[in-house]
Amino acid sequence: MSTWRPISPPPFWKRWLPERLHGPVKLLFQLSITGVIVLSGIAFFYFMLAMRFNLDDVAKLPVGTTFYDNKGEEIAAPGSSGRKLVTREDIPDFLVKSLQAREDARFFEHSGVDVRGLARATIRNIKDRDFTQGASTLSMQLARNSFKMKQKSMHRKFLEIALTLRVEARYSKNEILTHYLNRIYFGAGAYGVEQAARTYFGKSTRDLTDGECALIVGIIRGPHIFSPFRNLDAALEQRSQTLTRLVAMGFIDQARRDAIAAEPVKLVPDEQRETQTSYALQAVRRELDMILDNEDIAAGGLKVSTTINASWQQRLENELNLAVEALEKEKSWTHPVPEQHVAGEKPAYVLFAAITTETKTGATLALIGGRNYSHSRVDCTLAHRDLGSAFEPFVAAAAAERGKLVLPGKPVQTGRQIGPAEVARIAKRCGIDVAGPYQQTEDLFRGSVAATPQEMSVGLATLGNKGRRPKPYLIQEIRDSTGELVYSAKPQLTQAISASAALDAASVLSRKNGTRTFTGATGSERDAWTLRLGPGGATAIWIGFDKPTVIASEPRLKSLLDEFVKRLGND
């Protein structure tokens, strides 16, 4: 006996869709349910990971960067301890609008993640097959900086999003904005907006003008290259771009933009800047800016091991001061002395610069960029100065490299054997990249070129390292706040000339106290050089004035420099 069962009507979507589409629609529905379950599982996983982080860390002031010499002793750097917090009330509204216009247009609208921006960036990254676009909001940058999330990967991005949503739930928009500005790096050793305002403009954040607000915001994307201390034109261009964005967003009109752009920039004078303590640290900070992204520097807690040998640096500086002070005590001395320096004016007294490069590695063991850092921040180790007879070792190197006879003390006769073009080519290979074109006459053999003390030190190191030119560097390694190694330098050597040519070239230097040396002034007596090739390091020392001025008669100056070299010994 059969049992009758009522037939259930088909689902409404089957009645409305052609039968051929029933299968695909059912499959799509099942895939959608599966996708929702998978996405929910992924979201749950990353939110559980995000729960492990302490959100109190977002509001904490990051630890500054610590510098060490090559013996592991800490180098004093007050810039790292000068970080100061600001409150939202301290931040001008124009600075907030500038930041919004330049970095995150929808900051006050989104919930921490700009979905539209993220979608655009994802499509671009897929096309580029790389993480070229980040679409990071201010909230995402704050989360990343607070918890030191550096690696670029999908895992890190998902975790960053989960953390960002937690940050948005915990802090208000104004708090997020304030914590962000307190944490990021603005270049020139300035961490946080308050230290940046004081470093660049000598005033508190609350006192910044509209133009200064726009300029500071413009620095954020490139604290090293857009620092007004390093490149004012680039900084002004960033200010201009920020103002243009403000117009596009309707925050200001074109007339107001033009008025702000016309504001003169009044930076803190050199002698009043307090972001570094010495020429050496100034140079280390420059190199740090080139090695790491500003986000890594801003995260704080970095431990930077430098190549500086503090004891040699101090000894070299002390002996140089003694030599120059002895010169100034001469009865015939008519130039100003440091005690007569007027604040705000460029030094008129005699200056010096010195740099020692480790011959086998290129590590900078000492760097003295000037006589008084508080009077002038200009690093003279990077300034081109006339060489005169100090160029003779490289005339000799060129001749020896071409198998010609080296005639010590006779650079013109030595150079004539191969000609100016060949001398210029070999000198460049040794690292002497002179200002302007090399002379194409015999004046080149007499030293009618200008080079920097750093270039002379590297060139000298090449002669002492069997013709292998080292690439100079100041940072040996960098570790983050957890002690993890994030950077380690490796010596880079290039065979510039043969070992025999390097040995022959070094022979034109005088042998004193176990070292090879040269001392003397240029023909104009406006620049004096001391070259010293020791057992482990090549030192180039320049003495002169900021503007071309006769220093002293060459015989007397040479005797003082010879005495200076003698006191250094054979280290």
For each residue, the residues with C-beta under 8 A, 3 or more apart:
1:
2:
3:
4:
5:
6:
7:
8:
9: 15
10: 14 15
11: 14 15
12: 15 16
13: 16 17 25
14: 10 11 17 19 22
15: 9 10 11 12
16: 12 13
17: 13 14 21 22 25
18: 21 22
19: 14 22
20: 23
21: 17 18 24 25
22: 14 17 18 19 25 26
23: 20 26 27
24: 21 27 28
25: 13 17 21 22 28 29
26: 22 23 29 30
27: 23 24 30 31
28: 24 25 31 32
29: 25 26 32 33
30: 26 27 33 34
31: 27 28 34 35
32: 28 29 35 36
33: 29 30 36 37
34: 30 31 37 38
35: 31 32 38 39
36: 32 33 39 40
37: 33 34 40 41
38: 34 35 41 42
39: 35 36 42 43
40: 36 37 43 44
41: 37 38 44 45
42: 38 39 45 46 158
43: 39 40 46 47 162
44: 40 41 47 48
45: 41 42 48 49
46: 42 43 49 50 158 159 161 162
47: 43 44 50 51 162 165 166
48: 44 45 51 52
49: 45 46 52 159 162
50: 46 47 53 159 162 163 165 166
51: 47 48 166
52: 48 49
53: 50 57 147 163 166
54: 57
55: 58 166 167 170 171
56: 59 60
57: 53 54 60 146 147
58: 55 142 143 146 167 170 171 179
59: 56 171 175 179
60: 56 57
61: 83 85 182
62: 83 183 191 298 299 300 301
63: 300 301 481
64: 77 79 80 81 83 191 300 301
65: 77 80 288 297 300 301 302 303 304
66: 74 77 80 302 303 304
67: 74 75 77 281 284 304 306
68: 72 73 74 75 303 304 305 306
69: 72 73 75 306 308 309 310
70: 305 306 307 308 309 310 363 365 476
71: 309 310 311
72: 68 69 305
73: 68 69 310
74: 66 67 68
75: 67 68 69 281 306 308 310
76: 277
77: 64 65 66 67 80 189 276 277 281
78: 81 82 274 277
79: 64 82 189 190 195 274 275 276 277
80: 64 65 66 77 83 189 191
81: 64 78
82: 78 79 195 274
83: 61 62 64 80 191 192 194 195
84: 192 194 195 198
85: 61 182 192 194
86: 90 91 178 181 182 192 193 194 205 206
87: 90 91 178
88: 91 174 175 177 178
89: 206
90: 86 87 194 204 205 206
91: 86 87 88 95 96 177 178 181 193 205 206
92: 95 96 205 206 208 210 213
93: 96 97
94: 97 98 210 213 214
95: 91 92 98 99 193 205 208 213 216 217
96: 91 92 93 99 100 177
97: 93 94 100 101 246 249 251
98: 94 95 101 102 213 214 217 242 246
99: 95 96 102 103 104 107 138 177 181 217 220
100: 96 97 103 104 105 107 108 249
101: 97 98 105 242 245 246 248 249 251
102: 98 99 217 218 220 221 241 242 245
103: 99 100 107 138 141 217 220
104: 99 100 107 114 137 138
105: 100 101 249
106: 109 110 114 116 117 137
107: 99 100 103 104 110 137 138 139 173 177
108: 100 173
109: 106
110: 106 107 113 114 115 137
111: 165 168
112: 137 139 140 161 164 165 167 168
113: 110 118 137 139 140 161 164 165
114: 104 106 110 117 118 135 137
115: 110 118 119
116: 106 119 120
117: 106 114 120 121 135 137
118: 113 114 115 121 122 135
119: 115 116 122 123
120: 116 117 123 124 133 135
121: 117 118 124 125 133 134 135
122: 118 119 125 126 135
123: 119 120 126 127
124: 120 121 127 128 132 133
125: 121 122 128 129 130 131 132 133
126: 122 123 129
127: 123 124
128: 124 125 132 133
129: 125 126
130: 125
131: 125 134 152
132: 124 125 128
133: 120 121 124 125 128
134: 121 131
135: 114 117 118 120 121 122
136: 140 141 144
137: 104 106 107 110 112 113 114 117 140 141 164
138: 99 103 104 107 141 142 176 177 180
139: 107 112 113 142 143 164 167 168 176
140: 112 113 136 137 143 144 160 161 164
141: 103 136 137 138 144 145 180 184 295
142: 58 138 139 145 146 164 167 176 179 180 183
143: 58 139 140 146 147 149 160 163 164 167
144: 136 140 141 147 148 149 160 295
145: 141 142 148 180 183 184 295 298 299
146: 57 58 142 143 167 179 183
147: 53 57 143 144 163
148: 144 145 299 480 481 482
149: 143 144 156 159 160 163
150: 295 296
151: 156
152: 131 156 157
153: 156 157
154: 157 158
155: 158 159
156: 149 151 152 153 159 160
157: 152 153 154 160 161
158: 42 46 154 155 161 162
159: 46 49 50 149 155 156 162 163
160: 140 143 144 149 156 157 163 164
161: 46 112 113 140 157 158 164 165
162: 43 46 47 49 50 158 159 165 166
163: 50 53 143 147 149 159 160 166 167
164: 112 113 137 139 140 142 143 160 161 167 168
165: 47 50 111 112 113 161 162 168 169
166: 47 50 51 53 55 162 163 169 170
167: 55 58 112 139 142 143 146 163 164 170 171 176
168: 111 112 139 164 165 171 176
169: 165 166
170: 55 58 166 167
171: 55 58 59 167 168 175 176 179
172: 175 176
173: 107 108 176 177
174: 88 177 178
175: 59 88 171 172 178 179
176: 138 139 142 167 168 171 172 173 179 180
177: 88 91 96 99 107 138 173 174 180 181
178: 86 87 88 91 174 175 181 182
179: 58 59 142 146 171 175 176 182 183
180: 138 141 142 145 176 177 183 184
181: 86 91 99 177 178 184 192 193
182: 61 85 86 178 179 192 193 194
183: 62 142 145 146 179 180 191 192 298
184: 141 145 180 181 191 192 193 220 294 295 298
185: 190 191 223 294 295 297 298
186: 190 191 192 193 195 196 199 200 216 219 220 223 227
187: 190 196 219 223 224 226 227 229 230 289 294
188: 199 200 223 227 229 230 273 275 285
189: 77 79 80 199 275 276 285
190: 79 185 186 187 195 196 198 199 200 275
191: 62 64 80 83 183 184 185 186 195 298 300
192: 83 84 85 86 181 182 183 184 186 195 196
193: 86 91 95 181 182 184 186 196 197 205 216
194: 83 84 85 86 90 182 197 198 204 205
195: 79 82 83 84 186 190 191 192 198 199
196: 186 187 190 192 193 199 200 216 219
197: 193 194 200 201 203 204 205 207 208 212 216
198: 84 190 194 195 201 202 203 204
199: 186 188 189 190 195 196 268 273 274 275
200: 186 188 190 196 197 212 215 216 228 229 267 268
201: 197 198 208 212 266 267 268
202: 198 268 272
203: 197 198 207 208
204: 90 194 197 198 207 208
205: 86 90 91 92 95 193 194 197 208
206: 86 89 90 91 92
207: 197 203 204
208: 92 95 197 201 203 204 205 212 213 216
209: 212 213 263
210: 92 94 213 214 260 263
211: 214 215 239 260 261 263 265
212: 197 200 201 208 209 215 216 265
213: 92 94 95 98 208 209 210 216 217
214: 94 98 210 211 217 218 239 242 243 246 260
215: 200 211 212 218 219 228 235 236 238 239 242 265
216: 95 186 193 196 197 200 208 212 213 219 220
217: 95 98 99 102 103 213 214 220 242
218: 102 214 215 221 226 235 237 238 239 241 242
219: 186 187 196 215 216 222 223 226 227 228 235 238
220: 99 102 103 184 186 216 217 223 294
221: 102 218 226 238
222: 219 225 226 234 238 294
223: 185 186 187 188 219 220 226 227 289 294 297
224: 187 227 230 286 289 290 294
225: 222 230 231 234
226: 187 218 219 221 222 223 231 234 235 238
227: 186 187 188 219 223 224 230 231 235
228: 200 215 219 231 232 235 236 265 267
229: 187 188 200 267 273
230: 187 188 224 225 227 234
231: 225 226 227 228 234 235
232: 228 235 236 265 267
233: 236 237
234: 222 225 226 230 231 237 238
235: 215 218 219 226 227 228 231 232 238 239 265
236: 215 228 232 233 239 240 265
237: 218 233 234 240 241
238: 215 218 219 221 222 226 234 235 241 242
239: 211 214 215 218 235 236 242 243 261
240: 236 237 243 244 261
241: 102 218 237 238 244 245
242: 98 101 102 214 215 217 218 238 239 245 246
243: 214 239 240 246 247 252 257 260 261
244: 240 241 247 248 257
245: 101 102 241 242 248 249
246: 97 98 101 214 242 243 249 251 252 257
247: 243 244 250 251 252 253 254 257
248: 101 244 245
249: 97 100 101 105 245 246
250: 247
251: 97 101 246 247
252: 243 246 247 256 257 260
253: 247 256 257
254: 247 257 258
255: 258 259
256: 252 253 259 260
257: 243 244 246 247 252 253 254 260 261
258: 254 255 261 262
259: 255 256 262 263
260: 210 211 214 243 252 256 257 263
261: 211 239 240 243 257 258
262: 258 259
263: 209 210 211 259 260
264:
265: 211 212 215 228 232 235 236
266: 201
267: 200 201 228 229 232
268: 199 200 201 202 272 273
269: 272 273 344
270: 273 376 377 378
271: 343 344 374 375 376 377
272: 202 268 269
273: 188 199 229 268 269 270 276 377
274: 78 79 82 199
275: 79 188 189 190 199 285
276: 77 79 189 273 281 282 285 373 377
277: 76 77 78 79 281 373
278: 281 282 373
279: 282 283 367 368 369 370 373 379 381
280: 283 284 306 308 313 366 367 368 369 474
281: 67 75 77 276 277 278 284 285
282: 276 278 279 285 286 369 377 379
283: 279 280 286 287 364 367 369 379 381 474
284: 67 280 281 287 288 304 306 308 474 475
285: 188 189 275 276 281 282 288 289
286: 224 282 283 289 290
287: 283 284 290 291 473 474 475
288: 65 284 285 291 292 297 302 304 475 478
289: 187 223 224 285 286 292 294 297
290: 224 286 287
291: 287 288 475 478 487
292: 288 289 296 297 302 478 486 487
293: 296 297
294: 184 185 187 220 222 223 224 289 297 298
295: 141 144 145 150 184 185 298 299
296: 150 292 293 299 302 480 486
297: 65 185 223 288 289 292 293 294 302
298: 62 145 183 184 185 191 294 295
299: 62 145 148 295 296 302 480 481
300: 62 63 64 65 191 481
301: 62 63 64 65 480 481 482
302: 65 66 288 292 296 297 299 478 479 480 481
303: 65 66 68 478 479 480 483
304: 65 66 67 68 284 288 475 477 478
305: 68 70 72 475 476 477 478 479
306: 67 68 69 70 75 280 284 474 475 476
307: 70 358 363 364 365 473 474 475 476 489
308: 69 70 75 280 284 313 364 365 366 367 474
309: 69 70 71 312 313 356 365 366
310: 69 70 71 73 75 313 314
311: 71 314 315
312: 309 315 316 356 365 366 537 571
313: 280 308 309 310 316 317 365 366 367 368
314: 310 311 317 318
315: 311 312 318 319 568
316: 312 313 319 320 354 356 366 368 539 568
317: 313 314 320 321 354 366 368
318: 314 315 321 322
319: 315 316 322 323 564 567 568
320: 316 317 323 324 352 354 368 541 564
321: 317 318 324 325 371
322: 318 319 325 326 564 567
323: 319 320 326 327 560 561 563 564
324: 320 321 327 328 350 352 371 543
325: 321 322 328 329
326: 322 323 329 330 560
327: 323 324 330 333 350 551 552 557 560
328: 324 325 333 335 337 349 350
329: 325 326 333
330: 326 327 333 552 556
331:
332: 552
333: 327 328 329 330 552
334:
335: 328 348 349 350 545 549
336: 340 341 348 349
337: 328 340 349
338: 341 347 349 371 372 375
339:
340: 336 337 348 349
341: 336 338 345 347 348 349 372 375
342: 345
343: 271
344: 269 271
345: 341 342 348
346: 376 546
347: 338 341 351 370 371 372 375 376 546
348: 335 336 340 341 345 545 546
349: 328 335 336 337 338 340 341 371
350: 324 327 328 335 371 543 544 545 551
351: 347 370 371 376 380 543 544 545 546
352: 320 324 368 370 371 380 541 542 543 544
353: 368 369 370 379 380 381 383 453 541 542
354: 316 317 320 366 367 368 381 453 539 540 541 542
355: 364 366 367 368 381 453 454 457 539 540
356: 309 312 316 364 365 366 367 457 537 538 539
357: 362 363 364 365 454 457 458 460 461 470 472 537 538 539
358: 307 361 362 363 364 365 461 470 536 537
359: 461 464 465 470 533 536 537 538
360: 465 470 491 536
361: 358 470 491
362: 357 358 458 461 470 471 472 473 491 492 493
363: 70 307 357 358 472 473 474 476 489 491
364: 283 307 308 355 356 357 358 367 472 473 474
365: 70 307 308 309 312 313 356 357 358 537
366: 280 308 309 312 313 316 317 354 355 356 539
367: 279 280 283 308 313 354 355 356 364 381 474
368: 279 280 313 316 317 320 352 353 354 355 381
369: 279 280 282 283 353 373 378 379 380 381 382
370: 279 347 351 352 353 373 375 376 378 379 380
371: 321 324 338 347 349 350 351 352 375
372: 338 341 347 375 376
373: 276 277 278 279 369 370 376 377
374: 271
375: 271 338 341 347 370 371 372
376: 270 271 346 347 351 370 372 373 546
377: 270 271 273 276 282 373
378: 270 369 370 383
379: 279 282 283 353 369 370 382 383
380: 351 352 353 369 370 383 453 542
381: 279 283 353 354 355 367 368 369 452 453 454
382: 369 379 452 454
383: 353 378 379 380 452 453
384: 434 435 450 451 452
385: 450 451 452 453 527 529 542 544
386: 447 448 449 450 522 524 526 527
387: 390 391 447 449 450 451 456 522 527 529
388: 391 446 447 520 521 522 523 524 527 529
389: 392 411 446 447 518 520 522
390: 387 393 447 456 518 520 522 529 531
391: 387 388 394 395 411 427 432 444 445 446 447 449 451
392: 389 395 396 409 411 414 447 508 518
393: 390 396 397 459 460 463 505 506 508 509 518 531
394: 391 397 398 423 426 427 430 432 459 505
395: 391 392 398 399 411 414 415 423 427 444 445
396: 392 393 399 400 406 408 411 414 504 505 507 508
397: 393 394 400 401 426 427 430 463 497 501 502 504 505
398: 394 395 401 402 415 418 422 423 425 426 427
399: 395 396 402 404 405 406 414 415 417 418 423
400: 396 397 403 404 406 497 498 500 501 502 504 505
401: 397 398 426 497 498 501
402: 398 399 417 418 422
403: 400
404: 399 400 414 417 418
405: 399 414 417
406: 396 399 400 414 504 505 507 508
407: 410 413 414
408: 396 507 508
409: 392 508
410: 407 413 414
411: 389 391 392 395 396 414 415 445 446 447
412: 415 416 442 445 446
413: 407 410 416 417
414: 392 395 396 399 404 405 406 407 410 411 417 445
415: 395 398 399 411 412 418 419 420 423 442 444 445
416: 412 413 419 442 445
417: 399 402 404 405 413 414
418: 398 399 402 404 415 422 423
419: 415 416 422 423
420: 415 423 424 438 439 440 441 442 444 445
421: 424 425 440
422: 398 402 418 419 425 426
423: 394 395 398 399 415 418 419 420 426 427 438 444 445
424: 420 421 427 428 438 439 440 444
425: 398 421 422 428 429
426: 394 397 398 401 422 423 429 430 496 497
427: 391 394 395 397 398 423 424 430 432 434 438 459
428: 424 425 431 432 433
429: 425 426 469 496 497
430: 394 397 426 427 458 459 462 463 469 496 497
431: 428 455 458 459 462 469 496
432: 391 394 427 428 449 451 455 456 459
433: 428 451 455
434: 384 427 438 449 450 451
435: 384 449 450 451
436: 450
437: 440
438: 420 423 424 427 434 444 449
439: 420 424 443 444 448 449
440: 420 421 424 437 444
441: 420 444
442: 412 415 416 420 445 446
443: 439 446 448
444: 391 395 415 420 423 424 438 439 440 441 447 448 449
445: 391 395 411 412 414 415 416 420 423 442
446: 388 389 391 411 412 442 443 523
447: 386 387 388 389 390 391 392 411 444 522 523
448: 386 439 443 444
449: 386 387 391 432 434 435 438 439 444
450: 384 385 386 387 434 435 436
451: 384 385 387 391 432 433 434 435 455 456 459
452: 381 382 383 384 385 455 456
453: 353 354 355 380 381 383 385 456 457 540 541 542
454: 355 357 381 382 457 458 472 540
455: 431 432 433 451 452 458 459
456: 387 390 432 451 452 453 459 460 529 531 540
457: 355 356 357 453 454 460 461 472 538 539 540
458: 357 362 430 431 454 455 461 462 469 470 472 538
459: 393 394 427 430 431 432 451 455 456 462 463 469
460: 357 393 456 457 463 464 531 532 533 538 539 540
461: 357 358 359 362 457 458 464 465 469 470 533 537 538
462: 430 431 458 459 465 467 468 469 470 496 497 502
463: 393 397 430 459 460 467 502 505 506 533 538
464: 359 460 461 502 506 516 533 538
465: 359 360 461 462 468 469 470 493 502
466: 499 502 503
467: 462 463 495 496 497 498 499 501 502
468: 462 465 493 494 495 496
469: 429 430 431 458 459 461 462 465 493 494 495 496
470: 357 358 359 360 361 362 458 461 462 465 491 492 493
471: 362 491 492 493 494
472: 357 362 363 364 454 457 458
473: 287 307 362 363 364 476 489
474: 280 283 284 287 306 307 308 363 364 367
475: 284 287 288 291 304 305 306 307 478 487 489
476: 70 305 306 307 363 473 488 489
477: 304 305 485 487 488 489
478: 288 291 292 302 303 304 305 475 485 486 487 488
479: 302 303 305 483 484 485 486
480: 148 296 299 301 302 303 483 484 486
481: 63 148 299 300 301 302
482: 148 301
483: 303 479 480
484: 479 480
485: 477 478 479 488
486: 292 296 478 479 480
487: 291 292 475 477 478
488: 476 477 478 485
489: 307 363 473 475 476 477
490:
491: 360 361 362 363 470 471
492: 362 470 471
493: 362 465 468 469 470 471
494: 468 469 471
495: 467 468 469
496: 426 429 430 431 462 467 468 469
497: 397 400 401 426 429 430 462 467 501 502 505
498: 400 401 467 501 502
499: 466 467 502 503
500: 400 503 504
501: 397 400 401 467 497 498 504 505
502: 397 400 462 463 464 465 466 467 497 498 499 505 506
503: 466 499 500 506 507
504: 396 397 400 406 500 501 507
505: 393 394 396 397 400 406 463 497 501 502 508
506: 393 463 464 502 503 509 516 533
507: 396 406 408 503 504
508: 392 393 396 406 408 409 505 518
509: 393 506 516 517 518 531 533
510: 516 517 518
511: 515 516 517
512: 515 516 517 562 565 566
513: 565 566 568 569 570
514: 534 535 570
515: 511 512 532 533 534 535 565 570
516: 464 506 509 510 511 512 532 533
517: 509 510 511 512 530 531 532 533 565
518: 389 390 392 393 508 509 510 529 530 531
519: 528 529 530 531 558 561 562 565
520: 388 389 390 528 529 554 558 561
521: 388 525 526 527 528 529 551 552 554 557 558
522: 386 387 388 389 390 447 525 526 527 528 529
523: 388 446 447
524: 386 388 527 548 550
525: 521 522 550 551 552 553 554 557
526: 386 521 522 544 545 548 549 550 551
527: 385 386 387 388 521 522 524 542 543 544 551
528: 519 520 521 522 542 543 544 551 557 561
529: 385 387 388 390 456 518 519 520 521 522 540 541 542 543
530: 517 518 519 539 540 541 543 561 564 565
531: 390 393 456 460 509 517 518 519 538 539 540 541
532: 460 515 516 517 538 539 540 541 565 568
533: 359 460 461 463 464 506 509 515 516 517 538 539
534: 514 515 537 538 539 570 571
535: 514 515 570 571
536: 358 359 360
537: 312 356 357 358 359 365 461 534
538: 356 357 359 457 458 460 461 463 464 531 532 533 534
539: 316 354 355 356 357 366 457 460 530 531 532 533 534
540: 354 355 453 454 456 457 460 529 530 531 532
541: 320 352 353 354 453 529 530 531 532
542: 352 353 354 380 385 453 527 528 529
543: 324 350 351 352 527 528 529 530 551 557 561
544: 350 351 352 385 526 527 528 549 551
545: 335 348 350 351 526 548 549 551
546: 346 347 348 351 376
547:
548: 524 526 545
549: 335 526 544 545
550: 524 525 526
551: 327 350 521 525 526 527 528 543 544 545 557
552: 327 330 332 333 521 525 556 557
553: 525 556 557
554: 520 521 525 557 558
555: 558 559
556: 330 552 553 559 560
557: 327 521 525 528 543 551 552 553 554 560 561
558: 519 520 521 554 555 561 562
559: 555 556 562 563
560: 323 326 327 556 557 563 564
561: 323 519 520 528 530 543 557 558 564 565
562: 512 519 558 559 565 566
563: 323 559 560 566 567
564: 319 320 322 323 530 560 561 567 568
565: 512 513 515 517 519 530 532 561 562 568
566: 512 513 562 563 569
567: 319 322 563 564
568: 315 316 319 513 532 564 565 571
569: 513 566
570: 513 514 515 534 535
571: 312 534 535 568
